[in-house]
Amino acid sequence: MKKKGWMVYAKIISFILFIFGFGSCDEAGPNGGFQDEYGCPYAIYKLNGKVMDAAQEEQPVRGIRVSFNPVDPAGEPYLWGDTVFTDKNGVFKMEHQNVPYKEWLVTFEDVDGEENGMYESKQQLIKVASEDYKGGGRWYSGEVDMEQGTVKLRPQEPDELENE
């Protein structure tokens, strides 16, 4: 009797699973069928601007490392991101693809020593709102243009840097 009870139970469960399995497949996706989606949401971030000497108004600063890192919900910047260097005109341009983040930290650092003069480091926090994403849909959140304008770095003497 126990064996027959288990067989009836197994048939009922099989029937229920059969009905639910086909019942979940009757709705068509946006293109008339189902669309597999693998991966994760992403966005494209474009960052550009110019670095100038704060003491000499028209003097661009070449060789400044510009790092662009996402910030986690606890407020700590991730160690991965993207990095570019300013050109002879002090201009930097970067295009970076990543998952959508609400905050990004941009760091400006003089890493070439006294070659082009020595400059202070500077950080800027950029907050990205959902309205800032343009042209997105489904997994692609869109593109964000982050124009930094002119960033002015203050020159420093070698002894000032040692005291920091």
C-alpha positions as CSV (number, residue, x, y, z in Angstrom):
1,M,0.0,0.0,0.0
2,K,2.9,2.4,0.8
3,K,4.4,1.9,-2.6
4,K,1.1,2.6,-4.4
5,G,0.7,5.8,-2.2
6,W,4.1,7.0,-3.3
7,M,3.3,6.4,-6.9
8,V,0.1,8.4,-6.8
9,Y,1.9,11.2,-4.9
10,A,4.7,11.2,-7.6
11,K,2.2,11.4,-10.4
12,I,0.4,14.3,-8.7
13,I,3.6,16.2,-8.2
14,S,4.7,15.5,-11.8
15,F,1.4,16.8,-13.1
16,I,1.6,20.0,-11.0
17,L,5.2,20.6,-12.2
18,F,4.1,19.9,-15.8
19,I,1.3,22.5,-15.6
20,F,3.4,25.2,-13.9
21,G,6.3,24.6,-16.3
22,F,4.1,25.2,-19.3
23,G,2.1,27.9,-17.6
24,S,5.1,30.0,-17.1
25,C,6.1,29.8,-20.7
26,D,2.9,31.3,-22.3
27,E,3.9,35.0,-22.1
28,A,5.9,36.3,-25.0
29,G,8.8,38.7,-24.6
30,P,9.0,42.1,-26.3
31,N,10.1,40.5,-29.6
32,G,7.5,37.8,-29.6
33,G,9.7,35.3,-27.8
34,F,11.9,34.9,-24.8
35,Q,15.2,36.8,-24.7
36,D,18.0,35.4,-22.6
37,E,19.9,38.0,-20.7
38,Y,23.3,37.2,-19.4
39,G,25.8,39.5,-17.7
40,C,25.0,42.5,-15.7
41,P,23.9,46.1,-16.1
42,Y,26.5,48.5,-17.4
43,A,27.1,52.1,-18.3
44,I,29.6,54.2,-20.2
45,Y,31.3,57.1,-18.4
46,K,33.0,59.8,-20.3
47,L,35.3,62.1,-18.3
48,N,37.3,65.0,-19.7
49,G,38.8,68.3,-18.6
50,K,41.9,70.3,-18.4
51,V,44.5,70.7,-15.6
52,M,46.1,74.1,-15.1
53,D,48.7,75.6,-12.8
54,A,46.8,77.6,-10.1
55,A,49.7,80.1,-9.8
56,Q,50.1,80.8,-13.6
57,E,46.6,81.1,-15.1
58,E,47.4,80.1,-18.6
59,Q,50.0,77.4,-17.8
60,P,48.7,73.8,-18.6
61,V,50.2,71.0,-16.5
62,R,51.4,67.9,-18.4
63,G,51.9,64.4,-16.9
64,I,49.3,64.6,-14.1
65,R,47.8,61.2,-13.4
66,V,44.0,61.3,-13.4
67,S,42.4,58.3,-11.7
68,F,38.7,57.5,-12.0
69,N,37.3,55.0,-9.4
70,P,33.8,54.0,-8.4
71,V,32.9,54.5,-4.7
72,D,31.2,51.7,-2.8
73,P,28.0,52.3,-0.7
74,A,30.2,52.7,2.5
75,G,32.0,55.6,0.9
76,E,35.3,53.9,0.1
77,P,36.7,54.1,-3.4
78,Y,37.4,50.8,-5.1
79,L,41.0,50.2,-6.1
80,W,40.1,49.4,-9.7
81,G,38.9,52.0,-12.2
82,D,40.7,53.8,-15.0
83,T,43.7,56.1,-15.3
84,V,44.9,58.5,-17.9
85,F,47.6,61.2,-17.9
86,T,47.3,64.8,-19.0
87,D,48.9,65.7,-22.4
88,K,51.1,68.7,-23.1
89,N,48.0,71.0,-23.1
90,G,46.9,69.7,-19.7
91,V,43.9,67.9,-21.4
92,F,42.6,64.5,-20.2
93,K,39.9,62.3,-21.8
94,M,38.7,59.0,-20.6
95,E,35.9,56.6,-21.6
96,H,35.2,53.9,-19.1
97,Q,32.6,51.1,-19.1
98,N,31.5,49.7,-15.7
99,V,28.4,48.8,-13.7
100,P,26.3,51.8,-12.7
101,Y,27.6,53.5,-9.6
102,K,26.1,56.5,-7.8
103,E,29.5,58.1,-6.9
104,W,32.9,58.3,-8.5
105,L,36.2,59.6,-7.1
106,V,38.5,61.5,-9.5
107,T,42.1,61.9,-8.2
108,F,44.7,64.2,-9.7
109,E,48.3,63.3,-8.8
110,D,51.6,64.6,-9.9
111,V,53.7,61.4,-10.3
112,D,56.6,62.5,-12.5
113,G,58.5,64.3,-9.7
114,E,60.2,67.6,-10.5
115,E,60.0,67.0,-14.3
116,N,57.2,69.4,-14.9
117,G,57.2,71.0,-11.5
118,M,55.6,69.6,-8.4
119,Y,51.9,70.0,-7.7
120,E,49.5,69.2,-5.0
121,S,47.1,66.2,-5.2
122,K,43.4,66.8,-5.5
123,Q,40.3,64.7,-5.3
124,Q,36.8,65.4,-6.5
125,L,33.7,63.3,-5.7
126,I,31.2,63.1,-8.6
127,K,27.6,62.1,-7.8
128,V,25.7,60.5,-10.6
129,A,21.9,60.7,-10.6
130,S,19.6,58.4,-12.6
131,E,18.7,61.4,-14.8
132,D,22.4,61.7,-15.8
133,Y,22.3,58.5,-17.8
134,K,21.4,59.1,-21.5
135,G,20.3,56.6,-24.1
136,G,20.0,53.5,-21.9
137,G,17.6,50.6,-22.0
138,R,17.4,47.1,-20.5
139,W,21.0,46.0,-19.4
140,Y,22.6,49.2,-20.8
141,S,22.0,52.0,-18.3
142,G,23.3,54.6,-20.8
143,E,26.1,57.1,-21.1
144,V,27.2,59.7,-18.6
145,D,29.2,62.8,-19.7
146,M,31.3,64.1,-16.8
147,E,32.8,67.4,-17.9
148,Q,35.4,68.5,-15.3
149,G,36.1,71.8,-16.8
150,T,39.4,73.3,-15.7
151,V,41.0,71.8,-12.6
152,K,43.7,74.1,-11.0
153,L,46.5,72.5,-9.0
154,R,48.7,74.5,-6.7
155,P,52.5,74.2,-7.2
156,Q,54.5,72.9,-4.3
157,E,58.1,73.0,-3.3
158,P,59.9,69.7,-2.5
159,D,60.1,70.6,1.2
160,E,56.3,71.2,1.4
161,L,55.7,67.7,0.1
162,E,57.9,66.1,2.8
163,N,55.9,67.8,5.5
164,E,52.6,66.3,4.4
